[in-house]
Amino acid sequence: MRRLISTMVLVALFYGASAQQVISLDSKGQSSVTAKDGQLAINIAGMSFSFGGEKKSSSPTSGKTTKKSVAQFAYAGITAPKYNHLSLFEIGTNFLVQTDFSAMDKPVATALDFSSRKAVQCTINLMTMNVPLNPKRTLGFTLGFGFEMNNYTFNDKVLLKYEQGSFVVEPLQQSIKKSKLAVTYIHIPMLFDWNIRRGFFISAGATFDILMGSQLSYKKPKTKIEGKLPLNPVQVGVTSRIGWRRVYAFVNYSLLNMYKNKTDIIARRMSAGVGLYF
């Protein structure tokens, strides 16, 4: 707090200075304030902030020098790219790939092979950070933080439980419309962006997901069931997308098994959908 107050005082004192003045804020010289030609630069522990100033430019025909007002803000050389390639809301479908249920009994293996019907994925990116990697902003890096919700529908109106170290399949009444597994993750995408031209872009990177919880349920009537499946608590995957301005299509693929290794089940998550801005 004391450093912040000192910085604010220095901003007031040196913002209008014409000659170059440098004041160090610590003994190691890692933090300083520099004022020159009406421009103020503040360096604090590796963070660089630049405010105000006037940029001189000369006309090639008249040879006259003009002054152009410049307002800048930078965080360690970072400015926001023109477009954010992580929308607030993504929706798609999810399914399992590279599955191997050979170690399971046939009823369990059938239930583990989820139906693709009504297998919905919904992602909400609450926070994003964008970093251009070159002056023209054709290359960039995007980091996000949010939540991902996956719904998996069971086959043949059965309910799959995991009790005392083994899977149990329970048949449901014919009046039941569907049974499903809902899984929620903390979702952290990391993307490298290539802004091609006229708003078109391609992105690729990695995703890091942390399991928040899972819920077994069926309807109708809608009923939540106690018991959880042995899901892997951490997921690491790859992602790619292609789009134009604020609309894009994405594909996600998980490199880790969906279930814990002790279950002898092999199944990896995959999803595809679109990102939408509102």
N, C-alpha and C positions, 0 to 999 in steps of 0.2 A: 504494500500500500504506500509506503514512504517513497519508493522508487517511482510509482505512478504519479504521486503528487509532484515530485521534483520534476518529472518529465513535463507535466502540464505547465508548470511555472516557466520552464525553459522554452516551451512552445510560445508562450506569450511574449517572452523577452526577445527571442531571436527570429521570430517569423518575418519581421520586416527588415532584417539586417541586410546590408548590401555587401560588406566585406566578409570574407570567409572566417568563421569562428568555429572552433571545435572545443567541446567540453566533454571530458571523460566522466562517466558515471560510476566507474569502479576502478580498483587498483590495477586490475589486469588489462584494462583497456578494451574489454569485450563489449562494453556498452558505452555509447557516446551519442552526442547530439552535434550535428553540423549544420550551420546556416551559411548560405552563400547565394547572392543575387536573388534574394526573396524566396529561396527554396529551402525547406527544412527537411533534413534527413535524420531519422532516429534509428539507432541500432541497439537492440536489447537482446543479449544472449542468442545471437544468430538470426534474430528477426529484424527485417529491414522495413521501415515505413518512410514514404516520401510524400511530401505535401507541397502544393503550390508551385510557384516559380514561373518564369517566362521563357519561352523557347524562341530564339532568334532564327529567322529564315530570310534568305535573300532571293529576290526575283531575278531569274536568268536574263530578263529583257531590260529592266530598268536599273538593275544593280542595287536597288534600294533594300535596306534591311528593315524588316517589319518584326513586330513582337506578337507572339501568339500565346494566349494564356494556356497554361497546362495544369491540369489537376490530376494527380496520380495517387494511387493507393496500392501498396504491394505488401505481401507477406512473404518474406524470403524470396522475392522475385516472382511471386505467384499472382496472377490475375485470372478472373473467371473467363472461361471460353464462352463463345457465343451461345452454344447449345449444351444443355445437360443431357447426357445420354443414359440417365437412369430416371425413368418417370416415377411419379408418386405411386402409380397403380399398375401392376402387371397381372394379367390373367392368362391361363393356359390350361393344358391338360397334362397329367403326369402318368407315367407307366413304369414298369420294371423291365430291365433288360439284363442279359447275361445271367439268367436265373438257372439255378441248379437245386432242385428239391429231391434229388435221388435218395438222400438219407432219410427222408420222411415217409410215413405211410401214405398210401394213395389218397385217402380223404383229406389229410393234412396238406399234401402237395397240391391238391385241387383247390383248396381254400386259399393257400398262399399265393396262387397265381391269380391276382386280383383282376377283376373285370375292368376294361377300359371305359365302360359306360359311366358317365357322371364322375369321372376321376378328375376333379378340378383342383388346380393350383392357383392360389391368390397370393401375391407379394405386395407389400406396402413398404416403400423406401422412404423412411421418415427424414433421414438426413443424407445429404450428398456433399462431396467436396470435389472440385474440379481444378486440375493443374495443367496449364499448357506447357508443352515440352519444347516448343520452338516459337520464335517471334510471330510467325504467320498463323499459329494456332492450328495447323493442320494435324499435329500430333498432340495428344493429351492423355492425362491419367485421371480416372474417376474412382472415387471411393465412396461407398454407401453404407448405410446402417438401417435395418428395418426388420420386418417379420415376414415369414413365409408359412402359409397354411396349405397342407396337402390333404386331400381326401381320397381314400382308396376304398372302392366298393368290392365287397366279397362276392364270390361266385356262388350260384345255386342256393341262395337264401340260407346260408349257414353262418354261424358265428364262430370265430376262431379265438380261443383263449390260450393263455400260457399259465399253467398251474403246476407248482412243485417241479419245475425243471422240464416240463414236457408240454406239447401242444395238445389241446382238446378241441374237437369240432362238435358243436352243438347244432342240431337241426332247428329251424324256425318254423313257425306256423305259416300255412299258405297265405294267410291274410297279410303277412308282413311284406311290405313293398321292397325294402332293401336293408342291408346291414353294411356298416362301413367302419373304417378306421380313420380317425382324424389326427394328424400330426402337425405340431407347430414348432418352428425353429426360429431362433434369432439368426437373421440373414445378413451377411457382410460380403457384398460383391466388390471386386477390385478389377478395373477394366483399363486397358490401353486403347485409346480411340484414334482412329484415322479419319479426319474430316476431309473427304475427297473434294467435293466442290458443290456449290449450289444447294447446300443442306444435306447432301447424301453423306453417309458415314458407315464405317465398319468398326466394330469393337470386339475385343476378345480379352479374356482374362480368367480369373479364378474366383471361386466362391468359398466362403467359410461359414458353415451352419452349426449352431449349437442347439441341441434338443431342449425344448422348453417343457413339452408334455405331449401325451397322446391320450385319446379317448375312444373307446369302443361304444358303438350305439347302433340302434336300428329304429325303423319306423314302418308303418303306422300302428299304434301311436308312437311318437318319438320317445325312446327310452335310452338313457345312458347306463352303461354297464360297468361295474367295477372290475378291475383287472387291466393289466397292460401287457403289451408284447415286448419282448427283449430287443429293443431298438438300439442301434449304435448311438451313443450320446453326441458324437462329433461327426460331421460330414465335411469333406473337402472335395471340391469339384472344379470343372472348367465350364466356361460359358462363352457364347459368341452371339452377336446380334448384327443386324443390318437394318438401316432405316433411313428415313428422310425427315429432317427437322425434328419434330416431336412425336413421331410414330415409328415404331420399329418392331421387328420380329426377333425372337430370341430362342436359343436352345441351351439347356443346362444338362450337364452330365456329371454324376457323382463318381469319384474314383474309389470310394470306400464302400464297403458292404452296408446295406441298410440295417441288417441285424447283427447282433453281437456274434463274435466268432464261436462262442461255445454252443451255439444252436446248430452248427454244421449246415447252415442255409446260405446260399449265395444268391444275392439279388442286389442290383444297383439301380439307383433312382435316375430317371431321366424325365425331362419335361420340355414342352415347347408351347409358345404362345406369343402374345403381343404386349407391348408397353403402350399405355395410353395416358395423355395429358388432359386435364380438365381445367 
